[in-house]
Amino acid sequence: MRTRVKFCGITRIDDALEAAALGVDAVGFVFTRQSKRYIELENACAIRAALPPFVACVALFMDDDATWVSEVLKKLVPNYLQFHGREDADYCDGFASPYFKAIAMGAAQDAATFAAQYPRAAGFLLDSHAVGAAGGSGETFDWTRVPRDINRPLLLAGGLTPFNVADAIRQVQPYGVDVSSGIEAAPGIKDSQKMRKFIEEVNRVSA
């Protein structure tokens, strides 16, 4: 099965278009204002309008007010929402939109038990942060802890780079991989060579 790829923390149209040209499946916009990769809604809408067909748009939130999520949904019309905070299932389900829920693999919790609390989630993103902490830290977690009993798509995140993504895919065999800091020159500013190398490595190991 081909490993899907999401480039997250997009803030510039040129980065988004290059990502699309490289063949990414999705780009992510961070709408949590405390994030150093936060993007203004108007800018995200402009980038979304410029994306070619079949590149999905993901809107990321972390313990944000429901009215803000609803505003982004109305104006951006993302394909998926992604929740990284302490949002419960009722909150996530309340927007009637497909969503991924992040599982904080940096915490001492059972991932499968946590996932069972979100029966309507489209899938889960396994990230290296602790509960209540933000992603994008550039740190990995112990991939042997990836659960094998969650029968929904799993996206592997946390510290992925062009130099370790092939090993990660071989070991974990995730539905997809999600990268942000590992392809950056600075927070929110993507590096062209790192983006290209990342995709090359994913394609090499997937083949």
Secondary structure, DSSP 4 states (H G I P E B T S, - for coil): -PPEEEE-----HHHHHHHHHHT-SEEEEE--TTSTTB--HHHHHHHHHHSPTT-EEEEEESS--HHHHHHHHHHH--SEEEE-SS--HHHHHTT-S-EEEEEETTSSS-HHHHHHT-TT-SEEEEESSPTT--S-------GGG--S---S-EEE-SS--TTTHHHHHHHH--SEEEESGGGEEETTEE-HHHHHHHHHHHHHHH-
